[in-house]
């Protein structure tokens, strides 16, 4: 519970997304190296980076429309 509160104070939220196992395996093979796959936090780090990149692109595209 303490870690949950700490993350909420940092502005972090948890999101659960249901994906087929085959999609997850494909993403892991495509994005992560063999060494990275051994790290427990590698998937979280890569997905967070991907989401940030998509949001930045959306923000930039939206700014271009104004």
Helices and strands as residue ranges (DSSP letters): H 2-9, H 21-31, G 36-38, H 42-65
